[in-house]
């Protein structure tokens, strides 16, 4: 594996860049959410890389979609 290429995350996990694509947001948005204590759970991997469990991303998306569903039902 070339030195400049990041290692593949463990099975069931995504790096920040891939997690952002999965959620449909930018990496900067994901960073801001992490900084502000919002968004899906993440885990620091080494000193600078964050990874996200796919199951946590899915659970967070489901929780985030609930208020919108309730608002639509109430309208």
C-alpha positions in Angstrom: 0.0 0.0 0.0 1.5 3.4 -0.9 2.5 5.6 2.0 0.1 8.5 1.0 -3.0 6.3 0.8 -5.0 6.1 4.0 -5.6 2.6 5.4 -9.0 1.0 4.9 -11.2 1.5 8.0 -12.2 -1.6 10.0 -15.2 -3.5 8.7 -18.5 -1.7 9.5 -16.8 1.7 9.9 -16.3 4.7 7.6 -13.7 7.5 7.6 -15.0 11.1 7.9 -14.9 11.7 4.1 -17.0 8.5 3.4 -19.3 9.2 6.3 -20.0 12.7 4.9 -20.9 11.2 1.5 -23.1 8.6 3.2 -25.0 11.4 5.1 -25.1 13.7 2.1 -23.2 16.5 3.8 -19.7 18.0 3.4 -16.7 17.0 5.5 -16.7 20.5 7.0 -20.3 20.1 8.2 -19.4 16.8 9.8 -16.4 18.5 11.5 -18.7 21.3 12.8 -21.2 18.8 14.1 -18.5 17.0 15.9 -17.1 20.2 17.3 -20.5 21.4 18.5 -21.5 18.0 20.0 -24.1 17.4 17.4 -24.4 14.6 14.8 -23.6 10.9 14.8 -21.1 9.4 17.3 -17.6 9.3 16.1 -14.4 7.7 17.3 -10.9 9.2 17.1 -8.5 6.9 15.3 -4.9 7.9 16.0 -4.3 11.6 16.5 -6.3 13.1 13.6 -8.6 10.7 11.9 -12.2 10.1 12.9 -14.2 7.1 12.0 -17.9 6.4 12.2 -19.8 3.2 12.7 -22.2 2.6 9.9 -24.8 1.5 12.4 -24.4 4.7 14.3 -24.9 6.8 11.1 -28.1 4.9 10.3 -29.4 5.3 13.8 -28.6 9.0 13.8 -30.3 9.5 10.5 -33.4 7.7 11.7 -33.6 9.8 14.9 -33.1 13.0 12.9 -35.9 12.1 10.5 -38.5 11.5 13.3 -39.3 15.2 14.1 -39.9 15.9 10.4 -42.2 12.9 10.2 -44.1 14.1 13.3 -44.4 17.6 11.9 -45.8 16.3 8.7 -48.3 14.1 10.5 -49.5 17.1 12.6 -50.0 19.3 9.6 
